[in-house]
């Protein structure tokens, strides 16, 4: 197998900020977009925060990603894709990560509990 086919494989992690369920216009497949918040500490002591868009294909929605909720922590393996979407009536290209596997899932703790439950897939 060629190594070139693996070049755009990535792993991302973060806390789920938003879940958007939609239907793709061309294929009519059910997909979801997860918006993850990724925070990291910088050398100067400040915290950098970025939001990452994760596209979840339909075959993963009903299995790995069916119990994902806001504020859960995720580690996701995926590939980089470029999708054409309409924004304010204009066709634009957006780079996203398309999930291939949910590697780890840490649900938000229940109200009143301080610990977290770790689920590894």
N, C-alpha and C positions, 0 to 999 in steps of 0.2 A: 504494500500500500504506500502511496506517495505521502510524504510528510507535508507537501504543499496543501493538501486537503484539510489539514488540522491547524493551519496558521491562524484562522480567525476564531478559534475556540477560546472562550473566556469563562472565568468564574467571577460572579458578583455576589455581594452580600449587602444586607441592609434591613431596615425596618419598613414594613409595608405601610405606606401612607394612604394609598388609594387603590381601589380595584374597579376597573371599568370593563363591563361585559358588553360585547358588541358582535355584529355579524359582518364578515368581510364582504365588501361590495362585489368583487369578481367571483370568488369561489362559493360564497354563501355559507362558509364554515363559521361555526361559533368559535370566537377567540376571546381572550381577556387580556387587558393591559394592566400590569401591576406597576405602580410608581413606588420605587424603593428610595428611602432616604439613607444615604451613606455618610457617616460622620467619621472624621479622622483628626487626630491631634497633629498640629504642625510644630516645627522646632521652636518657634517663638512662644509656644504655650497657648495659642489660639486654636479654635476648632473650625475646620473647614467642613461645610455641608454641601452635598450635591444630590440631585435627584436623578435616578436612572429609570428609564422606561423598559420594562420587560414584556415581551409579547409571549403569551402562553397559547400554544396551539390546542385545537379541540381535543386531540387524543390524550393530552396531559391534564386537561381541565377536569375530566371525570375520574382521574386516578390520583396522581401525585398532588395536584393542586386543589382538590375539592374542599378541603377543610382549612383553607387559608383565610385569615381575618386581618383586619386593620391592627397595627401595632405588633404583629408577629415578626420575629426575626427569621430571615431566610438566607441560605447559601444556595445559589443556583448556578448550574453549569449550562452554557449555551453557546450560540454562534452569533456573530455580528451579521445583521441583515439591513438592507436599505428598502424601506417601503415608500411608495408614492401615495400621498394622502392629500385631501383637499382641506385647506385652512383658509377661512374667510373667502371662499370661492376660487382660490388659487391652488394649482397643483404644485406640491413641494415634496422633496425627498427627505425622509427622516431616518436617521440611523438608530437602530434599536438592538437590544439583545433578544434573540429568540430562544426561549428555554428549551433545553434538551433533557434536563434532569433536575429534580429537586434533591440536592445533596443533603441538606439539613434544614430542620424546621423547629424553631423554639417558639411555642405559642406564648402569647401574652399571659401573665399569671392571672388566676382568678382573683376577684375583688377580695382584699383582706389577706392575701398570701404574698410573701416577699420573694419566694423562689420561682424558678422557671422550670418547665418540663421540657426535656430535650428529646426530639424525635429525629433519628437518623435513618435515611432511606437507603 
